[in-house]
Amino acid sequence: MIETPYLLFLGDAPDQLAAKVAQGIKDWRPEFAKGQLRLDGCRADMGLPDMTLAEAKAAGVRTLVIGVANRGGVISQSWKKVLVQALEEGFDLASGLHNLLRDEEDLAAVARATGRRLHDVRVPAVKYPIANGIRRTGKRCLAIGTDCSVGKMYTALCMEREMRERGMKASFRATGQTGILITGDGVPLDAVIADFMAGSIEWLTPDNDPDHWDLIEGQGSLFHISYSGVTLALIHGGQPDALILCHEPTRPHMRGLPDYRLPTLEAVRDTGLAMAKVANPACVVVGVSVNTQALSEEDAQIYLAEVEDRLGLPATDPYRFGAGKLVDALENL
């Protein structure tokens, strides 16, 4: 287990979205997030106290968590001085990057010498099966998006919270590093060997009570050239009964792909549903989740109303306005 509380390391993140791991922990496990540590040039800010390592130690912090999710998932050389110093001063390190802490010889050597632990949460800990497509009991809902980092994890977490408040049976199923750091369990899907990705999601969402909902954290986008494979594995392995469409309306292009525009919600609806019906012919699209953080409240409400009118589906920003509409849609299935 990763020891808490955390100091969230933002490094030299170029924008707020690049620190989405830290943002997720701060928003969903605020009791774990004691402070943040930023390097020169960092443009992300969690609104937490800026702490030195010494201040974090005095505050009881046990683990320095790398809160950055950069393209390619690499450990920057510019971070090394702080990471080494953290180990020397008695902190464990935790990371969800593809570039593993344990594979960095300097960090591994210091960890051995100091008796500290390196936690790489993006390492599959289970020998996952190949998907078999057998229908499972229970119900499943999957968030799919127009792009990466548009709020698929937040949508599932908001829905789980609302459903539990209503006394419904629901479980958030983490499929990425941030979700795993928030909940302590899940499948690091983009680190699973391709042949076993869909099978890992079958494993993650096993047979359950007929009225139990698994809320599966979405990843990537069917329309994102870099990450479409993980989305399809979630769709086929998850066998969802319901799909939630996720979108961020102010984004000019796909994350990291300036030559690719975002698809329309209609395109995501039609393509996602066609793929979902391969594994579950009864699957339906039930709602739209819109990340409106870049819009004023008035503009957000106008946009949501336009989406509802255009698609004939309930639309909300579940983090800003609540997930009630989306949960109502599941209850009505």
TORZA-239186 format. One record per residue (C-alpha): residue in one letter; residue number from 1; x, y, z. Coordinates in steps of 0.02 Angstrom, whole numbers, plus 50000, padded with zeros to 5 digits. Layout:
// TORZA-239186
 res   n     X     Y     Z
   A NUM     X     Y     Z
...
***
This chain:
// TORZA-239186
 res   n     X     Y     Z
   M   1 50000 50000 50000
   I   2 50054 50178 49963
   E   3 50071 50273 50125
   T   4 49974 50433 50145
   P   5 49966 50583 50155
   Y   6 50044 50643 49993
   L   7 50148 50789 49931
   L   8 50094 50814 49750
   F   9 50243 50845 49636
   L  10 50193 50955 49488
   G  11 50368 50972 49418
   D  12 50374 51091 49270
   A  13 50199 51050 49205
   P  14 50163 51167 49058
   D  15 49977 51184 49097
   Q  16 49841 51127 49217
   L  17 49791 50978 49111
   A  18 49968 50909 49115
   A  19 49949 50889 49303
   K  20 49786 50792 49292
   V  21 49848 50655 49408
   A  22 49875 50782 49546
   Q  23 49709 50865 49505
   G  24 49615 50701 49521
   I  25 49693 50661 49690
   K  26 49661 50836 49754
   D  27 49479 50835 49698
   W  28 49434 50658 49751
   R  29 49550 50622 49897
   P  30 49581 50795 49971
   E  31 49621 50718 50140
   F  32 49776 50639 50061
   A  33 49840 50799 49977
   K  34 49939 50900 50103
   G  35 50028 51012 49979
   Q  36 50112 51034 49812
   L  37 50292 51052 49754
   R  38 50323 51150 49594
   L  39 50482 51183 49495
   D  40 50526 51345 49405
   G  41 50417 51365 49251
   C  42 50273 51260 49317
   R  43 50106 51328 49254
   A  44 49994 51210 49352
   D  45 49923 51251 49523
   M  46 49812 51140 49629
   G  47 49774 51281 49751
   L  48 49866 51184 49887
   P  49 50004 51252 49998
   D  50 50172 51258 49910
   M  51 50290 51157 50017
   T  52 50474 51118 50023
   L  53 50521 50940 50065
   A  54 50564 50994 50242
   E  55 50394 51077 50264
   A  56 50307 50923 50196
   K  57 50403 50813 50317
   A  58 50349 50922 50462
   A  59 50169 50910 50401
   G  60 50174 50720 50409
   V  61 50186 50682 50223
   R  62 50241 50503 50187
   T  63 50244 50493 49997
   L  64 50293 50610 49856
   V  65 50173 50574 49712
   I  66 50220 50625 49536
   G  67 50061 50715 49486
   V  68 50109 50746 49305
   A  69 50045 50646 49155
   N  70 50154 50702 49011
   R  71 50149 50637 48833
   G  72 50240 50471 48831
   G  73 50240 50458 49020
   V  74 50424 50495 49047
   I  75 50522 50545 49202
   S  76 50606 50709 49160
   Q  77 50789 50730 49201
   S  78 50745 50902 49271
   W  79 50647 50815 49410
   K  80 50786 50699 49466
   K  81 50868 50813 49595
   V  82 50703 50832 49690
   L  83 50660 50647 49676
   V  84 50830 50593 49742
   Q  85 50821 50720 49882
   A  86 50647 50659 49930
   L  87 50710 50481 49950
   E  88 50859 50541 50052
   E  89 50743 50639 50167
   G  90 50633 50488 50202
   F  91 50491 50497 50077
   D  92 50429 50355 49969
   L  93 50396 50394 49785
   A  94 50240 50350 49685
   S  95 50214 50369 49498
   G  96 50092 50320 49364
   L  97 50208 50356 49218
   H  98 50257 50229 49086
   N  99 50439 50267 49125
   L 100 50453 50167 49286
   L 101 50538 50230 49443
   R 102 50616 50060 49471
   D 103 50700 50067 49300
   E 104 50792 50229 49342
   E 105 50957 50164 49409
   D 106 50997 50319 49511
   L 107 50827 50320 49596
   A 108 50830 50133 49627
   A 109 51004 50144 49705
   V 110 50953 50284 49824
   A 111 50793 50191 49870
   R 112 50893 50036 49915
   A 113 51018 50137 50016
   T 114 50884 50231 50113
   G 115 50759 50089 50131
   R 116 50624 50189 50042
   R 117 50493 50117 49923
   L 118 50461 50154 49739
   H 119 50279 50130 49690
   D 120 50245 50109 49503
   V 121 50056 50099 49487
   R 122 50061 50079 49298
   V 123 50125 49901 49312
   P 124 49999 49759 49288
   A 125 49997 49654 49446
   V 126 49884 49516 49378
   K 127 49904 49388 49238
   Y 128 49751 49442 49140
   P 129 49656 49322 49028
   I 130 49615 49343 48844
   A 131 49437 49407 48825
   N 132 49305 49274 48792
   G 133 49153 49384 48764
   I 134 49042 49281 48880
   R 135 48898 49386 48946
   R 136 48913 49427 49132
   T 137 48779 49463 49260
   G 138 48759 49638 49329
   K 139 48758 49802 49233
   R 140 48898 49909 49163
   C 141 48913 50090 49109
   L 142 49062 50158 49012
   A 143 49112 50339 48978
   I 144 49180 50370 48802
   G 145 49246 50537 48741
   T 146 49280 50652 48597
   D 147 49461 50663 48658
   C 148 49581 50617 48798
   S 149 49566 50708 48965
   V 150 49389 50773 48941
   G 151 49317 50709 49105
   K 152 49280 50524 49084
   M 153 49351 50477 49254
   Y 154 49264 50622 49341
   T 155 49100 50571 49259
   A 156 49110 50393 49326
   L 157 49162 50451 49500
   C 158 49022 50580 49508
   M 159 48896 50450 49454
   E 160 48959 50325 49583
   R 161 48941 50455 49721
   E 162 48765 50501 49667
   M 163 48711 50320 49650
   R 164 48776 50273 49822
   E 165 48687 50423 49897
   R 166 48527 50353 49821
   G 167 48560 50182 49896
   M 168 48600 50103 49727
   K 169 48733 49970 49705
   A 170 48879 50047 49610
   S 171 49067 50027 49595
   F 172 49192 50141 49508
   R 173 49314 50034 49410
   A 174 49481 50121 49384
   T 175 49575 50090 49222
   G 176 49713 50221 49232
   Q 177 49848 50282 49350
   T 178 49748 50425 49426
   G 179 49597 50317 49462
   I 180 49708 50185 49540
   L 181 49793 50315 49651
   I 182 49621 50379 49704
   T 183 49540 50211 49741
   G 184 49691 50100 49775
   D 185 49640 49968 49647
   G 186 49607 49943 49462
   V 187 49687 49896 49295
   P 188 49825 50005 49219
   L 189 49751 49970 49048
   D 190 49874 50061 48937
   A 191 50016 49957 49012
   V 192 49930 49790 48976
   I 193 49991 49689 48827
   A 194 49871 49719 48682
   D 195 49803 49541 48669
   F 196 49750 49547 48852
   M 197 49675 49722 48864
   A 198 49494 49673 48835
   G 199 49518 49523 48949
   S 200 49582 49634 49089
   I 201 49420 49733 49083
   E 202 49318 49573 49089
   W 203 49421 49528 49244
   L 204 49391 49702 49318
   T 205 49202 49692 49295
   P 206 49153 49513 49341
   D 207 48981 49437 49373
   N 208 48882 49539 49499
   D 209 48708 49565 49569
   P 210 48578 49599 49434
   D 211 48549 49776 49500
   H 212 48733 49820 49525
   W 213 48817 49946 49410
   D 214 49002 49946 49368
   L 215 49050 50123 49316
   I 216 49201 50096 49205
   E 217 49329 50235 49190
   G 218 49352 50280 49007
   Q 219 49519 50305 48922
   G 220 49575 50390 48761
   S 221 49452 50410 48618
   L 222 49403 50304 48469
   F 223 49449 50457 48365
   H 224 49620 50489 48444
   I 225 49755 50418 48331
   S 226 49873 50387 48477
   Y 227 49755 50306 48602
   S 228 49606 50230 48511
   G 229 49659 50052 48553
   V 230 49627 50069 48740
   T 231 49453 50138 48707
   L 232 49404 49991 48597
   A 233 49470 49869 48728
   L 234 49359 49952 48858
   I 235 49207 49943 48744
   H 236 49228 49760 48701
   G 237 49295 49699 48868
   G 238 49171 49803 48968
   Q 239 49018 49746 48868
   P 240 48929 49904 48926
   D 241 48741 49912 48944
   A 242 48752 50102 48938
   L 243 48869 50230 48863
   I 244 48897 50409 48923
   L 245 48970 50530 48795
   C 246 49102 50650 48865
   H 247 49159 50813 48787
   E 248 49255 50975 48820
   P 249 49181 51109 48707
   T 250 49321 51238 48702
   R 251 49463 51125 48646
   P 252 49531 51175 48473
   H 253 49606 51006 48428
   M 254 49645 50832 48493
   R 255 49760 50830 48644
   G 256 49937 50822 48574
   L 257 49878 50814 48392
   P 258 49861 50992 48325
   D 259 49816 50930 48149
   Y 260 49664 50832 48210
   R 261 49501 50917 48256
   L 262 49384 50841 48384
   P 263 49243 50734 48315
   T 264 49062 50783 48342
   L 265 48963 50706 48484
   E 266 48854 50626 48351
   A 267 49005 50540 48275
   V 268 49062 50475 48445
   R 269 48884 50417 48482
   D 270 48863 50322 48320
   T 271 49038 50246 48312
   G 272 49045 50202 48495
   L 273 48873 50122 48494
   A 274 48913 50020 48339
   M 275 49069 49952 48423
   A 276 48978 49920 48587
   K 277 48839 49820 48502
   V 278 48970 49695 48442
   A 279 48991 49638 48623
   N 280 48819 49686 48689
   P 281 48680 49711 48561
   A 282 48569 49788 48696
   C 283 48688 49933 48733
   V 284 48615 50109 48724
   V 285 48682 50286 48739
   V 286 48598 50367 48890
   G 287 48675 50539 48917
   V 288 48809 50669 48887
   S 289 48938 50733 49011
   V 290 49014 50902 48967
   N 291 49168 50974 49051
   T 292 49116 51157 49064
   Q 293 49256 51222 49174
   A 294 49312 51344 49039
   L 295 49135 51417 49022
   S 296 49039 51537 49133
   E 297 48890 51461 49222
   E 298 48770 51548 49104
   D 299 48864 51491 48948
   A 300 48878 51316 49020
   Q 301 48690 51303 49045
   I 302 48657 51369 48870
   Y 303 48778 51244 48794
   L 304 48703 51098 48892
   A 305 48528 51146 48835
   E 306 48589 51151 48654
   V 307 48665 50978 48671
   E 308 48506 50907 48746
   D 309 48402 50983 48606
   R 310 48520 50922 48471
   L 311 48549 50744 48531
   G 312 48389 50711 48627
   L 313 48490 50652 48777
   P 314 48509 50721 48954
   A 315 48667 50827 48968
   T 316 48756 50895 49121
   D 317 48925 50937 49193
   P 318 48920 50807 49333
   Y 319 49061 50885 49433
   R 320 48990 51062 49423
   F 321 48802 51031 49421
   G 322 48785 50854 49487
   A 323 48763 50685 49404
   G 324 48578 50671 49438
   K 325 48523 50674 49256
   L 326 48644 50536 49209
   V 327 48596 50426 49355
   D 328 48411 50454 49317
   A 329 48447 50387 49142
   L 330 48524 50228 49214
   E 331 48378 50203 49334
   N 332 48258 50215 49188
   L 333 48340 50076 49088
***
